[in-house]
Amino acid sequence: MAQDKGRKKIDAAQDLFAKYKGLFRCPVCGKDLAVNRTNSLVCQRGHNYDLAKQGYVNLLLKQGKSDYDKKLFAARRVISASGFFDPMLNTVSKLIRKAITKEGLNEIRLLDVGCGEGSHLAQIISSLEDKKTPNLFGVGIDLSKEGIRVAAKEHPGIVWSVADLAKLPLQKEQFDVLLNILAPANYGEFKRVLKEQGLLIKVVPASNYLIELREILFKGTDKEFYNNDSVKKHFTSNFQLLKEQQIRYQVELKGDNLEHLIKMTPLTWNADQEQIDEIIKRRLKSITVAFDVLVGEK
Ligand SMILES: C[S@@+](CC[C@H](N)C(=O)[O-])C[C@H]1O[C@@H](n2cnc3c(N)ncnc32)[C@H](O)[C@@H]1O
């Protein structure tokens, strides 16, 4: 039964790759990748990449160990499902809807770079899907196999690939909207894969994001205060800034969500047990969420 389920996922993924042929390029030679009948992506030169049974493709040439592991993505998924990111995701969806209405396109291709466990892209696509919206097609890319494996398992209908955003295995000018949410950027690659009129939407943490954790973890160090000036400067020196939107809200921490939050954030990566215990002891009732959404074009 489990095998049957896996088989269906890989078949559905094969159909998607076939439908959108010409999108991916071989990470070795740059030639187009096409899916074959044995569930592999193959280029003209014969370089071959098997689809995993969950329905994703790994296009990383050198597999590295990511700090973003299975436990982090499991916690991130729980937090995401609790509605933690909803105000930010609603803002992003509205920005996309406005842009696609203005452009009057028949089909919209979305790319989420650094998509993690994929729930953001899936939620954005499902919130945009209605009779008025043109066909939506999503691709999610992440360096972490653990993240992409969860994404493919939980969100069929989207193309998922393990890849490095600094060397995207995608042909040029394929996407209408590129999302880059709380993840690193490579603006050269983003420009290359975006269509001429394409839109880049980048979400960056603002100073007060998870400030309650930051105060405990980094008190008295140079990490106690964070600002995103250099990230914004890097964005605006590469893309023309069309709009910037601030999103600020408090999230109530119900049930075990404080524990999940501790596990899902890179802020706790170097924390010792004493600091984690201190956070748990304080039993925070709510946490500050603060993002800046940057919208740009080439
Ligand atoms: C803080 S997580 C955010 C994940 C997701 N966008 C979210 O908001 O839940 C940062 C993500 O960037 C990914 N990442 C880091 N470096 C990358 C690279 N060079 N190429 C692709 N993804 C990368 C990580 O694997 C991780 O999933």
The ligand as an SDF file (V2000), in Angstrom:
LIG
                    3D

 27 29  0  0  0  0  0  0  0  0999 V2000
   15.0490   29.8090    7.5870 C   0  0  0  0  0  0  0  0  0  0  0  0
   14.7990   28.5700    6.3520 S   0  0  0  0  0  0  0  0  0  0  0  0
   13.3590   29.2000    5.5540 C   0  0  0  0  0  0  0  0  0  0  0  0
   12.6100   28.1300    4.8220 C   0  0  0  0  0  0  0  0  0  0  0  0
   11.2600   28.5910    4.2670 C   0  0  0  0  0  0  0  0  0  0  0  0
   11.4030   29.6000    3.2410 N   0  0  0  0  0  0  0  0  0  0  0  0
   10.4080   29.1040    5.4090 C   0  0  0  0  0  0  0  0  0  0  0  0
   10.2390   30.3310    5.5270 O   0  0  0  0  0  0  0  0  0  0  0  0
    9.9090   28.2740    6.2040 O   0  0  0  0  0  0  0  0  0  0  0  0
   16.0870   28.9040    5.1510 C   0  0  0  0  0  0  0  0  0  0  0  0
   16.0820   27.9100    4.0160 C   0  0  0  0  0  0  0  0  0  0  0  0
   17.0540   28.2760    3.0400 O   0  0  0  0  0  0  0  0  0  0  0  0
   17.6240   27.0770    2.5330 C   0  0  0  0  0  0  0  0  0  0  0  0
   18.9260   27.3740    1.9200 N   0  0  0  0  0  0  0  0  0  0  0  0
   20.0400   27.8400    2.5190 C   0  0  0  0  0  0  0  0  0  0  0  0
   21.0390   27.9490    1.6110 N   0  0  0  0  0  0  0  0  0  0  0  0
   20.5420   27.5410    0.4070 C   0  0  0  0  0  0  0  0  0  0  0  0
   21.0860   27.4110   -0.8970 C   0  0  0  0  0  0  0  0  0  0  0  0
   22.3590   27.7250   -1.1530 N   0  0  0  0  0  0  0  0  0  0  0  0
   20.2870   26.9460   -1.8790 N   0  0  0  0  0  0  0  0  0  0  0  0
   18.9920   26.6110   -1.6340 C   0  0  0  0  0  0  0  0  0  0  0  0
   18.4240   26.7190   -0.4100 N   0  0  0  0  0  0  0  0  0  0  0  0
   19.1910   27.1750    0.6060 C   0  0  0  0  0  0  0  0  0  0  0  0
   17.7410   26.1880    3.7580 C   0  0  0  0  0  0  0  0  0  0  0  0
   17.9250   24.8210    3.4330 O   0  0  0  0  0  0  0  0  0  0  0  0
   16.4240   26.4750    4.4570 C   0  0  0  0  0  0  0  0  0  0  0  0
   15.4070   25.6110    4.0630 O   0  0  0  0  0  0  0  0  0  0  0  0
  1  2  1  0
  2  3  1  0
  2 10  1  0
  3  4  1  0
  4  5  1  0
  5  6  1  0
  5  7  1  0
  7  8  2  0
  7  9  1  0
 10 11  1  0
 11 12  1  0
 11 26  1  0
 12 13  1  0
 13 14  1  0
 13 24  1  0
 14 15  1  0
 14 23  1  0
 15 16  2  0
 16 17  1  0
 17 18  1  0
 17 23  2  0
 18 19  1  0
 18 20  2  0
 20 21  1  0
 21 22  2  0
 22 23  1  0
 24 25  1  0
 24 26  1  0
 26 27  1  0
M  CHG  2   2   1   9  -1
M  END
$$$$
